[in-house]
């Protein structure tokens, strides 16, 4: 029995466009982000999705509502799919974070798995939170196809979980706004069926940065 999951990164926000770290700060979609969400919804029509879950942060929830309208599905909130808590980096641009907290920034870009910022969350903690949720939802919907709307940092750890790639390794995949990422699991074996689909979007969907 195969279970399929379509993971969708939220649409673009003004903070994405400004390369500002959002974390768990509750930022809304911009106009392009709403267009992207509607396009994602149209592209998923006919895929047989039976349920729709989303992070309860506004940018993901708005994306899910627009996708759900196209699919006639009501999104269900899943707070454990929230973005990583970036602590003292939250609200800063990447350049500001590097300038104000150079040692912390080096740990961040070096993918130190135990580094939790100040008042934030480590990669290891994020990994446990997200993968437990992913497996729980897959078990709940065994044999179905479901959609999850979430965040770049969350998608980063999910990709590594499925591919059994170390959290400390440089990223070798893209995470575009409103991109579609299909996973499947059967007999406890996970695989990526497709990643970073953007054919439904206008060119230029922003990647989760830095790699």
Rosetta silent file (secondary structure, phi, psi, omega in degrees, C-alpha in Angstrom):
SEQUENCE: XXXXXXXXXXXXXXXXXXXXXXXXXXXXXXXXXXXXXXXXXXXXXXXXXXXXXXXXXXXXXXXXXXXXXXXXXXXXXXXXXXXXXXXXXXXXXXXXXXXXXXXXXXXXXXXXXXXXXXXXXXXXXXXXXXXXXXXXXXXXXXXXXXXXXXXXXXXXXXXXXXXXXXXXXXXXXXXXXXXXXXXXXXXXXXXXXXXXXXXXXXXXXXXXXXX
SCORE:     score description
SCORE:     0.000 S_00000001
   1 L     0.000  119.053 -178.273    0.000    0.000    0.000 S_00000001
   2 L   -99.329  134.351  173.917    1.591    3.245   -1.155 S_00000001
   3 E  -109.849  132.890 -178.951    0.932    6.577    0.516 S_00000001
   4 E  -114.537  139.362  178.689    1.708    9.746   -1.445 S_00000001
   5 E  -129.295  127.252  173.937    2.413   13.150    0.043 S_00000001
   6 E  -102.278  115.183 -179.766    2.632   16.407   -1.868 S_00000001
   7 E  -100.475  127.158 -174.889    4.690   18.927    0.090 S_00000001
   8 E  -123.624  122.037  172.821    4.226   22.548   -0.960 S_00000001
   9 E   -72.782  145.338  179.074    6.322   25.442    0.230 S_00000001
  10 L   -57.625  159.413  176.236    4.260   28.545    0.972 S_00000001
  11 L   -69.040  173.377 -174.531    4.019   31.292   -1.641 S_00000001
  12 L   -67.212  146.265  171.621    6.309   34.301   -1.705 S_00000001
  13 L  -120.570  166.921  176.220    6.290   36.995    0.995 S_00000001
  14 H   -63.644  -30.834  178.320    7.864   40.440    1.009 S_00000001
  15 H   -71.667  -33.467  171.751   10.416   39.112    3.472 S_00000001
  16 H   -59.353  -48.781 -177.282   11.362   36.340    1.031 S_00000001
  17 H   -62.019  -31.860 -179.973   11.890   38.971   -1.639 S_00000001
  18 L   -92.117    7.672 -179.404   14.016   41.032    0.771 S_00000001
  19 L    54.541   45.932  179.842   16.060   38.024    1.922 S_00000001
  20 E  -107.796  136.220 -174.216   14.845   38.537    5.482 S_00000001
  21 L   -77.218  118.415 -175.604   14.748   35.598    7.903 S_00000001
  22 L   -89.455  -45.349 -175.805   11.155   34.898    8.905 S_00000001
  23 L    55.270 -127.639 -178.897   11.380   31.873   11.168 S_00000001
  24 L  -100.278   13.243  170.120    8.223   31.796   13.251 S_00000001
  25 L   -69.990  137.359 -168.277    7.407   35.495   12.777 S_00000001
  26 L   -90.606   91.159 -175.823    3.942   35.569   11.222 S_00000001
  27 L  -104.075  139.757 -179.853    4.332   37.180    7.788 S_00000001
  28 L   -84.108  162.783  171.209    1.592   37.289    5.144 S_00000001
  29 L   -66.616  151.838  167.766    1.899   36.399    1.471 S_00000001
  30 L   -91.776 -177.989 -176.392    2.507   39.164   -1.016 S_00000001
  31 H   -60.656  -41.798  178.311    0.471   39.501   -4.226 S_00000001
  32 H   -64.547  -38.930  178.586    2.811   37.210   -6.153 S_00000001
  33 H   -60.148  -39.103  178.067    2.647   34.652   -3.343 S_00000001
  34 H   -67.998  -38.654  175.569   -1.135   34.541   -3.611 S_00000001
  35 H   -61.998  -42.131 -179.886   -0.888   34.055   -7.377 S_00000001
  36 H   -62.833  -41.553 -179.854    1.580   31.231   -6.814 S_00000001
  37 H   -63.889  -42.756  178.289   -0.724   29.537   -4.320 S_00000001
  38 H   -63.453  -39.971  178.321   -3.668   29.680   -6.719 S_00000001
  39 H   -63.857  -39.799  177.281   -1.480   28.243   -9.484 S_00000001
  40 H   -62.792  -42.162  178.498   -0.396   25.408   -7.210 S_00000001
  41 H   -60.804  -45.015  178.854   -4.009   24.649   -6.419 S_00000001
  42 H   -61.616  -39.210 -176.616   -4.969   24.498  -10.090 S_00000001
  43 H   -69.695  -20.824 -178.160   -2.034   22.206  -10.853 S_00000001
  44 H   -93.624   -4.018  176.442   -3.126   19.764   -8.134 S_00000001
  45 L   -63.199  135.424 -179.904   -6.665   19.351   -9.402 S_00000001
  46 L    86.746    2.916 -179.829   -7.205   15.758  -10.474 S_00000001
  47 L   -89.083   -1.916  175.740   -4.392   14.388   -8.290 S_00000001
  48 L    74.273   24.832 -179.897   -6.816   12.618   -5.976 S_00000001
  49 L   -69.243  135.012 -175.864   -5.778   14.428   -2.814 S_00000001
  50 L  -109.129  -13.099 -179.441   -7.978   13.507    0.134 S_00000001
  51 E  -154.064  155.484 -177.421   -6.660   15.796    2.883 S_00000001
  52 E  -138.049  121.839  178.131   -4.775   19.065    3.265 S_00000001
  53 E  -117.537  156.091  179.190   -2.622   20.056    6.229 S_00000001
  54 E  -153.561  148.040  163.931   -0.687   23.263    6.833 S_00000001
  55 L   -53.893  146.575 -179.057    1.562   25.037    9.258 S_00000001
  56 L   -86.699    3.281  172.830   -0.516   27.534   11.189 S_00000001
  57 L   -70.309  143.854 -166.729    1.837   30.411   10.342 S_00000001
  58 H   -55.808  -42.568 -176.382   -0.013   32.906    8.170 S_00000001
  59 H   -64.094  -35.817  176.843    2.058   32.536    4.987 S_00000001
  60 H   -77.185  -40.470 -177.822    1.528   28.774    4.943 S_00000001
  61 H   -65.787  -42.072  176.490   -2.090   28.956    6.067 S_00000001
  62 H   -61.477  -42.460  177.479   -3.014   31.500    3.375 S_00000001
  63 H   -59.522  -44.433 -178.907   -1.309   29.310    0.776 S_00000001
  64 H   -65.821  -39.035  179.011   -3.274   26.293    2.003 S_00000001
  65 H   -62.747  -40.547  179.695   -6.587   28.147    1.946 S_00000001
  66 H   -70.219  -38.417  175.605   -6.047   29.148   -1.691 S_00000001
  67 H   -66.553  -44.311 -179.619   -4.980   25.626   -2.642 S_00000001
  68 H   -60.768  -34.432  178.314   -7.894   24.168   -0.701 S_00000001
  69 H   -62.108  -37.080  179.170  -10.358   26.378   -2.550 S_00000001
  70 H   -73.610  -27.424 -174.623   -9.228   24.826   -5.838 S_00000001
  71 H  -103.188   -1.965 -176.243   -9.385   21.293   -4.441 S_00000001
  72 L    58.621   42.398  176.780  -12.544   21.651   -2.338 S_00000001
  73 L  -124.782  137.729  176.253  -10.551   20.711    0.752 S_00000001
  74 L   -91.135  120.343  179.647  -10.528   22.509    4.078 S_00000001
  75 L   -64.256  146.812  176.717   -6.969   22.820    5.424 S_00000001
  76 E  -111.380  130.027 -176.979   -6.274   21.391    8.854 S_00000001
  77 E   -71.756  138.108  177.302   -3.748   23.229   11.067 S_00000001
  78 L  -136.113   87.305 -175.946   -0.586   21.378   12.057 S_00000001
  79 H   -57.341  -26.001 -179.210    1.568   23.650   14.253 S_00000001
  80 H   -72.382   -3.412  173.321    4.409   21.102   14.287 S_00000001
  81 H   -95.712   10.415  177.849    4.991   21.923   10.595 S_00000001
  82 L   -61.737  159.050  175.420    6.023   25.478   11.498 S_00000001
  83 L   -62.978  161.521  174.483    9.293   26.900   10.240 S_00000001
  84 L   -58.544  143.397  174.016   12.433   26.570   12.343 S_00000001
  85 L   -83.668  112.740 -175.525   12.685   29.063   15.184 S_00000001
  86 L   -91.837    9.217  172.400   15.699   31.188   14.233 S_00000001
  87 H    52.892 -125.577 -175.512   15.902   32.979   17.587 S_00000001
  88 H   -65.624  -14.322  177.449   18.089   36.083   17.429 S_00000001
  89 H   -82.501  -17.121 -174.556   18.258   35.861   13.622 S_00000001
  90 L   -60.805  129.739  179.578   14.490   36.270   13.234 S_00000001
  91 L    90.015   -9.429  179.116   13.609   39.470   11.388 S_00000001
  92 L   -93.375  152.921  166.992   17.147   40.102   10.148 S_00000001
  93 E   -74.071  164.657  176.940   18.387   39.871    6.586 S_00000001
  94 H   -60.350  -39.248  179.689   21.124   37.308    6.015 S_00000001
  95 H   -64.353  -41.611  178.513   23.606   40.178    5.649 S_00000001
  96 H   -65.434  -40.409  179.292   22.482   41.721    8.954 S_00000001
  97 H   -62.670  -41.746  179.845   22.715   38.380   10.733 S_00000001
  98 H   -66.012  -39.966 -177.727   26.254   37.870    9.475 S_00000001
  99 H   -70.434  -42.537 -173.948   27.305   41.398   10.499 S_00000001
 100 H   -83.093  -30.441 -175.137   25.722   41.393   13.967 S_00000001
 101 L  -133.985   65.898 -172.061   26.378   37.774   14.958 S_00000001
 102 H   -60.397  -40.408 -179.485   29.413   36.568   12.952 S_00000001
 103 H   -69.800  -42.096  177.586   30.213   33.512   15.083 S_00000001
 104 H   -64.885  -38.592 -179.886   26.589   32.426   15.232 S_00000001
 105 H   -65.257  -38.321  178.139   26.231   32.995   11.496 S_00000001
 106 H   -62.514  -39.118  177.155   29.249   30.788   10.817 S_00000001
 107 H   -66.897  -36.352  179.539   27.598   28.001   12.833 S_00000001
 108 H   -65.521  -55.861 -177.054   24.364   28.553   10.913 S_00000001
 109 H   -71.263  -23.428  175.812   25.804   28.423    7.398 S_00000001
 110 L   -80.612   -1.038  176.388   28.165   25.630    8.464 S_00000001
 111 L    57.866   47.886  171.750   25.076   23.588    9.384 S_00000001
 112 L   -68.062  112.471 -168.750   26.090   22.884   12.954 S_00000001
 113 L   -69.725  -20.623 -178.272   23.280   20.466   13.823 S_00000001
 114 L   -99.751   -3.642 -178.638   23.290   21.304   17.549 S_00000001
 115 L   -75.228  125.299 -174.354   23.436   25.084   17.185 S_00000001
 116 L  -116.322   23.772 -176.237   20.155   26.588   18.421 S_00000001
 117 L    55.469 -157.381  169.665   20.824   30.326   17.992 S_00000001
 118 L  -111.957  120.575 -175.395   19.841   32.262   21.121 S_00000001
 119 L    64.115   31.986 -179.223   16.261   31.457   22.092 S_00000001
 120 L  -124.062 -151.203 -170.308   15.928   29.412   18.909 S_00000001
 121 L  -136.112  135.762  178.830   15.885   25.833   17.641 S_00000001
 122 L   -80.859  162.334  174.876   18.645   23.513   16.455 S_00000001
 123 H   -59.584  -39.618 -179.141   18.578   21.543   13.225 S_00000001
 124 H   -64.127  -42.917  178.103   18.438   18.353   15.255 S_00000001
 125 H   -64.332  -43.912  176.930   15.402   19.534   17.222 S_00000001
 126 H   -58.797  -45.256 -178.126   13.689   20.664   14.018 S_00000001
 127 H   -57.969  -46.089 -179.465   14.457   17.320   12.383 S_00000001
 128 H   -64.316  -46.717 -179.379   12.832   15.339   15.188 S_00000001
 129 H   -57.941  -46.383 -173.314    9.752   17.589   15.288 S_00000001
 130 H   -75.912  -44.998 -176.330    9.174   17.485   11.548 S_00000001
 131 H   -68.978  -33.096  175.539    9.937   13.836   10.798 S_00000001
 132 H   -64.329  -40.529  178.441    7.728   12.613   13.629 S_00000001
 133 H   -66.049  -44.725 -179.977    4.870   14.677   12.204 S_00000001
 134 H   -57.849  -46.941 -178.547    5.508   13.467    8.655 S_00000001
 135 H   -67.983  -37.033  178.379    5.420    9.828    9.719 S_00000001
 136 H   -63.789  -43.997 -179.697    2.337   10.337   11.875 S_00000001
 137 H   -68.850  -36.763  177.532    0.376   11.923    9.019 S_00000001
 138 H   -63.872  -39.030  177.836    1.507    9.242    6.573 S_00000001
 139 H   -68.353  -38.583  179.595    0.262    6.548    8.950 S_00000001
 140 H   -62.699  -34.124 -174.904   -3.034    8.357    9.460 S_00000001
 141 L  -115.135   38.806 -178.781   -3.627    8.478    5.695 S_00000001
 142 L   -54.442  129.382  178.965   -2.134    5.129    4.662 S_00000001
 143 L    83.646    0.364 -179.161   -2.913    4.378    1.017 S_00000001
 144 L  -107.204 -179.227  172.105   -4.121    7.920    0.294 S_00000001
 145 E  -122.010  123.547 -177.016   -2.643   11.042   -1.286 S_00000001
 146 E  -130.106  158.942 -179.961   -2.425   14.093    0.980 S_00000001
 147 E  -117.197  143.564  178.065   -0.968   17.590    0.727 S_00000001
 148 E  -129.787  127.517  177.405    1.089   19.490    3.307 S_00000001
 149 E  -105.496  123.118 -171.805    1.846   23.215    3.091 S_00000001
 150 E  -147.771 -150.408 -166.744    4.973   24.136    4.975 S_00000001
 151 L  -127.492  165.066 -176.811    8.259   26.054    4.954 S_00000001
 152 H   -59.499  -47.247  179.959   11.706   26.012    3.385 S_00000001
 153 H   -64.069  -33.575  177.565   13.571   24.902    6.485 S_00000001
 154 H   -67.912  -44.675  177.593   11.041   22.141    7.053 S_00000001
 155 H   -62.832  -34.222  178.832   11.414   20.911    3.482 S_00000001
 156 H   -59.122  -47.890 -177.398   15.178   20.939    3.898 S_00000001
 157 H   -74.465  -30.390  177.314   15.103   18.417    6.735 S_00000001
 158 H   -65.466  -44.393  178.185   12.411   16.282    5.075 S_00000001
 159 H   -56.436  -44.017 -178.341   14.507   15.920    1.911 S_00000001
 160 H   -69.275  -36.492  176.490   17.464   14.799    4.022 S_00000001
 161 H   -60.603  -48.694 -176.715   15.305   12.400    6.039 S_00000001
 162 H   -67.105  -39.426 -177.954   13.997   10.654    2.919 S_00000001
 163 H   -87.888   -2.009 -177.216   17.409   10.504    1.231 S_00000001
 164 L    56.139   43.274  177.881   19.232    9.626    4.455 S_00000001
 165 L  -100.532  140.305 -178.181   21.534   12.618    3.914 S_00000001
 166 L   -61.918  142.130  177.135   23.284   14.217    6.880 S_00000001
 167 L   -63.099  -22.820 -176.781   21.827   17.423    8.275 S_00000001
 168 L   -88.789   -0.324 -177.508   25.329   18.879    8.238 S_00000001
 169 L   -84.674  147.063  176.335   25.853   18.391    4.509 S_00000001
 170 L   -57.549  145.696 -179.476   25.606   21.297    2.017 S_00000001
 171 L   -75.547  134.740 -179.115   22.232   21.482    0.315 S_00000001
 172 L  -122.130   29.434 -179.315   22.172   20.129   -3.243 S_00000001
 173 L  -148.100  157.387 -179.902   18.513   20.776   -4.075 S_00000001
 174 L   -94.812  155.599  177.114   16.240   23.793   -4.551 S_00000001
 175 L  -134.835   75.692 -175.262   13.245   24.774   -2.414 S_00000001
 176 E   -76.049  148.134  172.552   11.226   27.265   -4.499 S_00000001
 177 L   -54.722  131.204  177.920    8.222   29.178   -3.202 S_00000001
 178 L    62.979   16.486  173.493    5.033   27.264   -4.081 S_00000001
 179 L   -72.775  152.960  179.772    7.071   24.422   -5.571 S_00000001
 180 E  -103.720  134.612 -178.963    5.591   20.924   -5.478 S_00000001
 181 E  -133.011  114.540 -175.384    7.534   18.068   -3.908 S_00000001
 182 E  -102.241  127.425  174.208    6.103   14.553   -4.121 S_00000001
 183 E  -118.157  159.394  170.160    7.078   11.794   -1.702 S_00000001
 184 E  -141.665  153.424  177.410    5.792    8.262   -1.316 S_00000001
 185 E  -139.497  134.336  178.680    6.121    5.653    1.383 S_00000001
 186 E  -147.128  127.888 -179.267    5.368    1.948    1.197 S_00000001
 187 L    60.022   30.444  179.492    6.332   -0.692    3.726 S_00000001
 188 L    80.301    1.362 -179.387    8.197    1.917    5.732 S_00000001
 189 E  -102.073  121.547 -179.195   10.442    2.816    2.785 S_00000001
 190 E   -96.303  149.472  172.236   10.372    6.473    1.770 S_00000001
 191 E  -150.758  155.635  173.864   11.301    7.901   -1.602 S_00000001
 192 E   -92.864  120.001  178.744   11.231   11.188   -3.467 S_00000001
 193 E   -87.321  -35.880  172.729    9.105   10.886   -6.609 S_00000001
 194 E  -159.492  155.737 -176.600    9.731   14.457   -7.771 S_00000001
 195 E  -141.742  137.304  173.650   11.192   17.584   -6.212 S_00000001
 196 E    66.676   35.722  179.080   10.896   21.309   -6.789 S_00000001
 197 E   -66.908  128.965 -179.580    8.274   21.207   -9.545 S_00000001
 198 L  -134.478   14.695 -178.636    7.644   24.747  -10.808 S_00000001
 199 L   -60.733  -24.674 -179.638    6.059   24.223  -14.249 S_00000001
 200 L   -81.258   -6.814 -174.325    2.834   25.717  -12.845 S_00000001
 201 L  -109.116  156.231  169.035    4.624   28.940  -11.844 S_00000001
 202 L   -67.094  153.170  179.276    5.994   31.944  -13.689 S_00000001
 203 L   -57.369  146.889  172.429    9.814   31.873  -13.868 S_00000001
 204 L   103.953   13.517  175.871   11.727   33.172  -10.872 S_00000001
 205 L   -59.196  131.287 -171.810   10.201   31.439   -7.821 S_00000001
 206 L   -77.080  141.350  177.788   12.607   32.212   -4.993 S_00000001
 207 E   -85.004  155.600  170.566   14.691   29.508   -3.376 S_00000001
 208 L   -72.026  122.940 -176.162   15.110   29.016    0.362 S_00000001
 209 L  -123.394  157.954   -7.790   18.492   30.608    1.105 S_00000001
 210 L   -80.106  170.331  179.974   21.233   30.151    2.014 S_00000001
 211 L   -72.363    0.000    0.000   22.037   26.618    0.842 S_00000001
